[in-house]
Amino acid sequence: MKNSDFDQVFESWLNDDCSSNDQSLPSVPKGREGEIAERLVVHGLLVEQSQNIEFNKERQIRAALDAVDRWDESRSGESRKLLFLNKYAPWLAAVAVCLVALLFVSRGGGGQALADSFDKVISSSEKLSQRRYAVSVLEVYLDSSNAAKGQQEDLNGATLIVGGRDRYVFIRKLTNGYLRTSGCDGVQSWAMREDGPVHVSSDLNRFLGSVPGHHQSASFVNLPVFLHEVKDKYNLQVIDQDPANGSLLGLRCEKESVSVRGPKVMELWVDQESWVIRRLLLQGMPRARGGAKAVELNLVSESAYSEKFFSHDHHHEPEREVRTSKKQQ
Amino acid sequence: MLNAFLRSRIREQTVVDDLFQETMLVAWKRLPDFDLNRPFGPWLRGIAHRVTLSHFRKQSRFPFCMSEKINILMDAHFEAINSQPGDTWEEKVEALHTCMEALPGKYRSVIRKKYFSQESINSVSEWAGISLEACKKRMQRGRALLAQCLKSKGTLFVETRKA
């Protein structure tokens, strides 16, 4: 088979563009095995990363556990089993703990009350009042990736002002000393450097890409949207009341699955009367953007809502050039 | 990791599920044979490879992706991923997302649409306003650029040719 014919069939297979019975593909042309293996692995990674992995993993693990149960039941000789268990007890215990945690911890014990509390936090974050948070970087990745080395923004000392769903302003310093401000007024998102034009887009997530910790559709910058994702994809647990401030309730959120993108663990310290987040701790931030590993947001002030504040006009002089982004192709 | 390993050979989700389950069951049964001094990943992938091979044998077909040489090379890539810094699989494949961001827009957009929005290649070509053939070429080039980027970051294994 000619190389070009092979490529055509192979690409059809990768693109899912041939019938499911058509998997008996021709053999790989000599000398191209390395390239084909590489393309298969990239394809596998893309499929794995793009699917609803947490759902699939849970389903797969449940099925695997059932199969193991059935196999165990069919085995005879209790003593043999005990010997096996004794020998591999640490292994089995670790596996069992991981699987059980993955399957059952998420919304177990007191789950409804906890979910209700979290709903109150979400609905409070969606209220139209301005809450200003100071951002501090607590820890950075020591082996910062190339992306982090090229990072031009300093998250430490940044200010985040949230005013409900899709309404925020995020101000941080660039390494060259200038400020970069980005935001969203619920209709359009925008971003500008202190010394540059204003970039505006109707894609509300358009300028989240440069924010460390940004993952898929949500970033902690867009707090209400972010909290909705946390509720769906993280295990929630009450930590305790803050001993220094009895009115604050601590909620710990841990990823349900390693395939969920975003910080590994979060701690939310919320006011039990207003359900406003006073302190938000994000630990194990994704490495892809920036070198920050742990970040803390502390509520600095609350003030009356001003719709205009979230519009870019409010943050620059009238004569500043405004560029509207074209739809990305 | 096991998911990505199976996903790089099998298209149908139901078959991936079956083989995932079968692999886990075989691993459970053979746990007493596992040498704790050896790495777990290659052992599990070895089981997955044999389980997949047996699946295709039952169907009397032998896809290209199951050749021994391809399997060895794919395993080397997964081992390279496994050696990346990070505690979790997600951290180890973080470079994939960095590389996606670094792709030129025209490649990134079709790959996102195909994989992350799970659109058919026909829909992607219509959405991008290009012919089906051009769309397939763009996908192919985009994946090749991703592979190149992943290799430059050490996430994929780089084969050194003998002189």
Interface residues (C-beta under 8 A of the other chain):
Chain A: D7 F10 E11 S12 W13 L14 N15 D16 D17 S20 Q23 S24 L25 P26 S27 V28 E33 G34 I36 A37 E38 R39 L40 V41 V42 H43 G44 L45 L46 V47 E48 Q49 S50 Q51 I53 N56 K57 R59 Q60 A63 A64 A67 V68 W71 F84 K87 Y88 W91 D143 S145 N146 A147 G209 V258 S259 V260 R261 K264 P286 R287 A288 Q328 Q329
Chain B: N3 A4 F5 L6 R7 S8 R9 R11 E12 Q13 D17 F20 Q21 E22 M24 L25 W28 K29 L31 P32 R61 F62 P63 F64 C65 S67 K69 I70 L73 M74 H77 F78 P85 G86 T88 W89 E90 E91 V93 E94 A95 L96 H97 T98 E101 G105 K106 S109 I111 K114 Y115 F116 Q118 S120 I121 N122 A128 G129 K136 M139 Q140 R143 A144 L146 A147 L150 K151 K153 L156 E159
